[in-house]
Amino acid sequence: MTVGVFDSGLGGLTVVSAMLRHLKGIDIYYIADTSNAPYGEKTKEQITDFSIAITEYLIHNYKIDALVVACNTATSAAIAELREKYPHLIVVGTEPGLKPAISHSKTKKVGILATPATLNGDKYKSLVNELSNQYSVEVFEQACDGLVQQIEKGETDTPKTISMLQHWLAPMKEANVDTIVLGCTHYPLVSKTIEKVMSHPVTLVQTADAISMRLLCLLEEKGHINTGEDHLYIASTGPIQSDMVEHILDKKMDIKRISL
Ligand code: DGL
């Protein structure tokens, strides 16, 4: 099976790395749309246009069987349009793991870090409404403007990134939040920094494993036999830090430059 995966940049590789652990015998074509990053500060219409252009590219060049939107922001903005436009494609999105975070939290105080576009999207708002009617929980939301750019530069632990996180996490620290949702696929790349800044033990929730398991299940329904070698190909629409790619995947990769 051939699977297309995309994100605005490096973040979706945190999903690819989980996919490589769970799925066997697949070809993965990953597109980092760095020329349009960050998505989180763009409009829904812009993000939908980028998502459709990438999907067209993946379908025409690689005849993909499945598409993984490895980006919370693009999922929030465009997943409905993608499903409607490509009904024959398996489409798996990425959503903030708020429900597992609430179940896990003992203090019933849960933090969520995401991009402004994800937190302002209808999808997220209706999820929070639904869950806060069901559970008694206090949710601390924080839009992290500029964090994606820091990560793209490879600045996962520099004084500037630490001070941004100190500012955003202060209310969560004070309120004794014990579980934080990483609502952007870039943010697992600053997990260690978040843990350091929080200073008390905190569980960070990400959904890369759940996405991979969901994809596996949908591929198996279409006859996928989960054995054999995986092949990964990476392309980017703009500059990308190859040492970060190597750090995330734990191996050197050739990165092709494409225009959509
Ligand atoms: N990795 C994307 C996400 O999950 C980042 C979006 C951005 O480029 O701002 O939301």
Residues whose N, C-alpha, C, O or C-beta is under 5 A from the ligand:
A	BS01	DGL	D7 S8 G11 A37 P38 Y39 G40 E41 A70 C71 N72 T73 T115 V148 G183 C184 T185 H186
